Structure formats: C-alpha cells, structure tokens
C-alpha cells in the first residue's frame, strides 16, 4: 500500500509549536528529524554507548506525517500553510516549505532477513537463520538455529562473537550458566550445546524472553519461563533435563531475584558498559566460589571504566579479548 507523505521544513525553535498545531488538526503519527543531541538522561535510559554525531549549529528540522493514498488533503494542507504563516510572525519557523510525496508500506520488521544468512561464528559453530536452508556443514559442527525477531542477538556482532569464544574457553562440562540480558537466547543455547548443565537466561524485556524460548525450542531444547514455583531453582532434575529456563526480570535492580536465582559457575553479560559497571557490584551474589564472570558489549573507550569497576568490586581480571572496537573481560 502507498501512503502520502507530507514533510514540513522548519526549525528546532518552531517544531514543538507545529506539532501541537498538527495534533489539533487531527494529525497522528508525526515524525521529527532534527539535530538536537540526545540528553544525558535519555542516553542512560536508552543504554547508548556511542552517540550519533549531530551538527548542533544546524537548527533545521523536519516534521513529517502520512495519510492514506486516496485521502483528500487539500483542505488540511491549506490549514497547515495558514498555521505556518501565522506562527512565523512570532517565532523563527525557517522556510516552512511543505513537500508532498509518496512512500510504500513495507514490512520493515522482516525485510532485514534477506541479509541474514548462515555463517560460522567459530570453527565448528554455525549460526543458521530459521528460514534458511543449510548445506555447507562439516562433521562435528554445532548448528544453532536463530530467529532473533525484535530481540538483540544474531551472533554476527563482535560483542557476541567475543562472548561465544570466551564461553567455549572457560566453560567446563556440566557447569551452570546464567545469561544476564539473554536477548535472542543465542548465548544460552550455545552454552547448552557446548555442554553446560543448568542454564538460565534473564532479560528485562518480556518480548526477548518469548523470542529466546522460541529459539530454544527451534534447537531441540526444552524451555520454560514458568519458574515461580517454590524451590524451583534448587530442583535437581534441572541438571539432567535438556532444558533452558528463562525469566523476565532485572538482576541489576532486583535483589530478591538475585537471591532466587542462586549461584552459577559462570555468568555471561553481553550488554553495555554502562550496565556492566553497576552489575559488577552485585553479580557476585549469582557466582559460586571460583566462578567466572564474562562481560562484553564494551566499547573500547569504556574499557578502563569497566576494568576499574571490576577490580573495585573484588574481581581479578583473568583475561581481556578484543575484536574491532569492542572489548570483553573475563573476571574471577
């Protein structure tokens, strides 16, 4: 389906007024494009390490909205142009140029799948999108099927590759693993396929937990997120069953959840430096004695900050791995 696209070129000084006026006209789904930098508060809430570069001296802004292809906008556009002329009398509204165009309704959620093909994340570990056919395999290959959906984690990013390499290096057969920020579940699944015993994935996003469960089932492993029964985490049968359990929660902020999870031989956190730094202060609660804490998702400009926080919280740095601009710490 095609849509009419209406773009108003204005300034950052006038964009809020224009948006309010458009909403009064019944316009919905308004998009804003400008050069206003992300605030520190927003950066922390969004967990962004690398901020987009913007030219703060450029005060140009674009306010855009859409309408159905057969919609008659002549009356509304006349109103909009009158409104722009009016507000230009008391605020710098820029050119106020109104441009009409067309755009197609595309399946943005799924179009990226065209570019996600099977690939080797290690010599004998192959990541296979669930919708692809795999032909090039070798005897002994570990094949992991993934459909990340809207969750983070296809295995292609350097941060995930670093985690996978470190899991392989430090995981002992039958060891328990906690995947903090499990995303698509890829690290939990690989840990299980590499011989882990009890594996638990935790994520603050219930959609990620749902995706992780689906991916786990794709790989012939049982999954469960109904883990609220008393004593669940101490049940011995979890060690023998081919299963991964997932929980929606925030282990950084929820001390009760950390207590319920118990202790693991390995904790893996492929998140971001700004989460790993405070996590290093509480993750000991989930680690057994001599347990290993693998952290990744750390941009190299934050390497010193993460190292300092780990040491400050009593960890010994057992190893550091790097790939591109990214860093992974192995701490004990």
C-alpha positions as CSV (number, residue, x, y, z in Angstrom):
1,X,0.0,0.0,0.0
2,X,1.2,3.5,-0.8
3,X,0.9,6.5,1.5
4,X,1.0,10.2,1.0
5,X,4.0,11.8,2.8
6,X,3.8,15.4,3.9
7,X,7.1,17.0,5.0
8,X,7.4,20.4,6.6
9,X,10.8,22.0,6.7
10,X,11.1,24.2,9.7
11,X,13.4,24.9,12.7
12,X,14.0,23.4,16.1
13,X,12.6,26.6,17.6
14,X,9.2,26.0,15.9
15,X,8.9,22.2,15.8
16,X,7.1,21.8,19.1
17,X,4.5,24.5,18.2
18,X,4.0,23.0,14.8
19,X,3.5,19.5,16.2
20,X,0.9,20.8,18.7
21,X,-1.0,22.6,15.9
22,X,-0.9,19.5,13.7
23,X,-2.3,17.4,16.6
24,X,-5.2,19.9,16.9
25,X,-5.9,19.3,13.2
26,X,-6.2,15.6,14.0
27,X,-2.8,14.6,12.5
28,X,-1.3,11.4,14.1
29,X,1.9,9.5,13.8
30,X,4.2,12.6,13.5
31,X,7.9,12.1,12.8
32,X,10.6,14.6,13.8
33,X,14.1,14.9,12.3
34,X,16.5,17.4,13.8
35,X,20.0,18.0,15.2
36,X,19.1,18.2,18.9
37,X,21.6,16.0,20.7
38,X,20.3,13.2,23.0
39,X,20.3,14.3,26.6
40,X,22.4,12.5,29.3
41,X,19.2,11.3,30.9
42,X,18.0,9.8,27.6
43,X,21.4,8.3,26.9
44,X,21.3,6.4,30.2
45,X,17.7,5.3,29.8
46,X,18.4,4.0,26.3
47,X,21.8,2.5,27.3
48,X,23.6,4.1,24.4
49,X,27.4,4.0,24.4
50,X,28.1,5.7,21.0
51,X,26.0,8.8,20.5
52,X,25.2,9.9,16.9
53,X,27.1,12.9,15.6
54,X,25.0,15.9,15.1
55,X,25.7,19.5,14.0
56,X,24.2,21.5,16.8
57,X,24.6,24.7,14.8
58,X,22.1,23.4,12.3
59,X,18.7,24.4,13.5
60,X,16.9,22.9,10.6
61,X,14.1,20.4,11.5
62,X,11.7,18.3,9.5
63,X,8.2,17.5,10.7
64,X,6.6,14.6,8.7
65,X,3.3,12.8,8.7
66,X,1.5,10.3,6.5
67,X,-2.0,9.9,5.1
68,X,-3.7,7.2,3.0
69,X,-3.1,7.3,-0.7
70,X,-6.7,8.3,-1.6
71,X,-7.1,10.9,1.2
72,X,-8.1,14.4,0.1
73,X,-5.7,16.7,2.0
74,X,-6.4,19.9,0.1
75,X,-8.3,21.4,3.0
76,X,-5.9,20.2,5.7
77,X,-2.9,21.4,3.7
78,X,-4.5,24.9,3.4
79,X,-4.9,24.9,7.1
80,X,-1.4,23.9,7.7
81,X,0.0,26.6,5.4
82,X,-2.1,29.3,7.2
83,X,-0.8,28.0,10.5
84,X,2.8,28.1,9.4
85,X,2.4,31.7,8.1
86,X,0.8,32.7,11.5
87,X,3.5,31.2,13.7
88,X,6.2,32.6,11.5
89,X,5.1,36.1,12.8
90,X,6.4,35.4,16.3
91,X,9.0,32.6,16.0
92,X,11.7,31.7,13.5
93,X,10.0,28.9,11.7
94,X,12.5,28.7,8.8
95,X,11.4,28.1,5.2
96,X,8.1,26.4,6.2
97,X,8.4,24.6,2.9
98,X,5.6,21.9,2.6
99,X,6.5,19.0,0.3
100,X,4.1,16.3,-0.8
101,X,5.4,12.8,-1.8
102,X,4.7,9.1,-1.7
103,X,6.1,6.2,0.3
104,X,5.3,2.5,0.2
105,X,4.1,0.5,3.2
106,X,6.9,-2.1,3.7
107,X,7.4,-4.9,6.1
108,X,10.3,-3.2,7.9
109,X,10.3,-5.9,10.7
110,X,11.1,-8.7,8.3
111,X,12.9,-7.1,5.3
112,X,16.3,-7.4,7.1
113,X,16.0,-11.2,6.9
114,X,17.1,-11.0,3.3
115,X,20.6,-10.1,4.5
116,X,20.9,-12.6,7.4
117,X,22.5,-15.7,6.0
118,X,24.1,-18.8,7.7
119,X,27.6,-18.1,8.9
120,X,30.4,-19.5,11.1
121,X,30.8,-17.8,14.4
122,X,33.7,-20.2,15.3
123,X,35.5,-23.0,13.5
124,X,32.7,-25.5,14.3
125,X,29.8,-23.3,15.4
126,X,27.4,-22.3,12.6
127,X,24.5,-19.8,13.1
128,X,21.6,-20.6,10.8
129,X,18.6,-18.4,10.4
130,X,15.5,-20.4,11.0
131,X,14.1,-19.6,7.5
132,X,17.3,-20.6,5.6
133,X,18.5,-24.0,4.3
134,X,21.9,-25.1,5.5
135,X,24.1,-27.1,3.1
136,X,27.7,-26.3,3.9
137,X,28.4,-28.2,7.2
138,X,31.3,-30.3,8.4
139,X,31.2,-33.4,10.7
140,X,31.1,-32.3,14.3
141,X,29.6,-28.8,13.5
142,X,27.4,-27.3,16.2
143,X,24.4,-25.7,14.4
144,X,22.4,-23.1,16.2
145,X,19.1,-22.0,14.7
146,X,18.1,-18.4,15.4
147,X,15.2,-16.2,14.6
148,X,16.0,-13.0,16.6
149,X,12.7,-11.3,16.0
150,X,12.9,-7.9,17.7
151,X,15.4,-9.1,20.3
152,X,19.1,-8.4,20.1
153,X,21.4,-11.2,19.1
154,X,22.1,-12.9,15.7
155,X,25.7,-13.8,16.7
156,X,27.2,-11.7,13.9
157,X,28.2,-8.8,16.1
158,X,31.8,-8.7,17.6
159,X,30.4,-8.5,21.1
160,X,28.5,-11.8,20.7
161,X,31.5,-13.5,19.0
162,X,33.7,-12.4,21.9
163,X,31.3,-14.0,24.4
164,X,31.0,-17.2,22.4
165,X,34.8,-17.6,22.2
166,X,35.1,-17.0,26.0
167,X,32.3,-19.3,26.9
168,X,34.0,-22.0,24.9
169,X,37.3,-21.3,26.5
170,X,36.2,-21.2,30.2
171,X,33.1,-23.5,30.3
172,X,33.5,-26.8,32.0
173,X,31.3,-29.7,31.1
174,X,28.2,-29.7,33.3
175,X,28.8,-26.2,34.6
176,X,25.9,-24.0,35.4
177,X,25.5,-20.7,33.4
178,X,23.5,-17.6,33.9
179,X,22.9,-15.5,30.8
180,X,22.2,-11.9,32.0
181,X,20.4,-10.0,29.3
182,X,19.7,-13.0,27.2
183,X,18.1,-11.2,24.2
184,X,17.5,-13.8,21.5
185,X,18.9,-16.6,23.7
186,X,21.8,-17.3,21.5
187,X,24.4,-17.4,24.3
188,X,22.3,-19.7,26.5
189,X,21.7,-22.0,23.6
190,X,25.4,-22.2,22.6
191,X,26.4,-22.7,26.2
192,X,23.9,-25.7,26.4
193,X,25.2,-27.1,23.2
194,X,28.8,-26.8,24.5
195,X,28.0,-29.0,27.5
196,X,26.6,-26.7,30.2
197,X,24.4,-28.2,32.8
198,X,21.8,-25.8,34.3
199,X,21.3,-22.7,32.1
200,X,19.1,-19.8,33.0
201,X,18.5,-16.7,30.8
202,X,17.2,-13.4,32.3
203,X,16.1,-10.3,30.4
204,X,14.1,-7.2,31.3
205,X,12.1,-7.4,28.1
206,X,9.3,-10.0,28.1
207,X,9.4,-10.0,24.2
208,X,13.1,-11.0,24.3
209,X,12.2,-13.8,26.8
210,X,9.5,-15.1,24.4
211,X,11.9,-14.9,21.5
212,X,14.6,-16.8,23.5
213,X,12.1,-19.6,24.4
214,X,11.1,-20.0,20.7
215,X,14.7,-20.1,19.6
216,X,15.5,-22.7,22.3
217,X,12.7,-24.9,21.1
218,X,13.9,-24.5,17.5
219,X,17.2,-26.1,18.6
220,X,15.5,-29.2,20.1
221,X,16.0,-28.0,23.7
222,X,13.1,-27.6,26.2
223,X,12.4,-24.2,27.6
224,X,10.3,-22.8,30.3
225,X,9.6,-19.3,31.7
226,X,7.1,-20.5,34.4
227,X,9.7,-20.7,37.1
228,X,7.8,-19.2,40.0
229,X,7.2,-22.4,42.0
230,X,8.9,-22.6,45.4
231,X,12.2,-24.4,45.3
232,X,12.3,-24.4,41.5
233,X,15.9,-23.3,41.3
234,X,17.1,-26.0,43.7
235,X,15.4,-28.9,41.9
236,X,18.0,-31.5,41.0
237,X,16.0,-32.6,37.8
238,X,17.1,-29.3,36.1
239,X,20.6,-30.7,35.9
240,X,19.5,-33.8,33.9
241,X,16.9,-32.4,31.6
242,X,17.8,-30.9,28.2
243,X,16.4,-27.5,29.0
244,X,17.0,-23.8,29.4
245,X,14.9,-21.7,31.7
246,X,14.1,-18.0,31.1
247,X,13.0,-15.3,33.5
248,X,11.7,-11.8,32.8
249,X,13.4,-9.5,35.4
250,X,16.2,-7.1,36.2
251,X,19.0,-8.7,38.1
252,X,20.8,-5.4,38.5
253,X,17.9,-3.8,40.5
254,X,16.1,-6.8,41.9
255,X,17.9,-8.2,44.9
256,X,15.1,-10.7,45.5
257,X,15.5,-12.1,42.0
258,X,19.2,-12.5,42.5
259,X,18.6,-14.4,45.7
260,X,16.1,-16.7,43.9
261,X,18.4,-17.4,41.1
262,X,21.1,-18.7,43.4
263,X,24.7,-19.2,42.3
264,X,26.3,-20.3,39.0
265,X,29.6,-21.4,37.8
266,X,29.5,-18.8,35.0
267,X,27.7,-15.5,34.5
268,X,27.7,-14.1,31.0
269,X,26.6,-10.5,30.3
270,X,26.7,-9.2,26.8
271,X,25.1,-5.8,27.4
272,X,26.8,-2.4,27.5
273,X,29.5,-0.8,29.7
274,X,27.0,1.4,31.5
275,X,25.1,-1.7,32.7
276,X,28.2,-3.9,33.3
277,X,29.8,-1.2,35.6
278,X,27.0,-1.3,38.2
279,X,26.3,-5.0,37.6
280,X,29.9,-5.8,38.7
281,X,28.9,-4.6,42.2
282,X,26.1,-7.2,42.6
283,X,26.9,-10.1,40.3
284,X,28.9,-11.9,43.0
285,X,25.6,-12.8,44.5
286,X,25.0,-15.1,41.5
287,X,28.5,-16.5,41.3
288,X,29.9,-19.6,43.0
289,X,33.3,-19.5,44.5
290,X,35.9,-19.5,41.7
291,X,33.1,-18.7,39.3
292,X,33.7,-16.8,36.0
293,X,32.1,-13.5,35.0
294,X,32.3,-12.9,31.3
295,X,31.2,-9.4,30.2
296,X,31.0,-8.0,26.7
297,X,29.3,-5.2,24.7
298,X,32.0,-2.8,26.0
299,X,33.2,-0.1,23.5
300,X,36.9,0.4,23.8
301,X,36.5,3.9,25.1
302,X,34.9,2.5,28.2
303,X,37.5,-0.3,28.7
304,X,39.3,1.5,31.6
305,X,36.0,2.3,33.4
306,X,34.8,-1.3,33.3
307,X,38.2,-2.6,34.4
308,X,38.2,-0.2,37.3
309,X,34.7,-1.2,38.4
310,X,35.6,-4.9,38.3
311,X,38.7,-4.5,40.3
312,X,37.0,-2.2,42.8
313,X,34.3,-4.9,43.4
314,X,36.9,-7.6,44.2
315,X,37.4,-9.3,40.8
316,X,40.7,-10.4,39.3
317,X,41.0,-9.8,35.6
318,X,41.8,-13.3,34.1
319,X,41.7,-12.2,30.5
320,X,40.8,-9.5,28.1
321,X,39.6,-10.2,24.5
322,X,39.2,-7.6,21.8
323,X,37.6,-7.5,18.4
324,X,37.3,-4.3,16.3
325,X,36.2,-1.5,18.7
326,X,34.8,-3.9,21.3
327,X,36.2,-5.5,24.5
328,X,35.3,-8.5,26.6
329,X,36.5,-9.1,30.2
330,X,37.0,-12.5,31.9
331,X,36.9,-11.9,35.6
332,X,37.1,-14.3,38.5
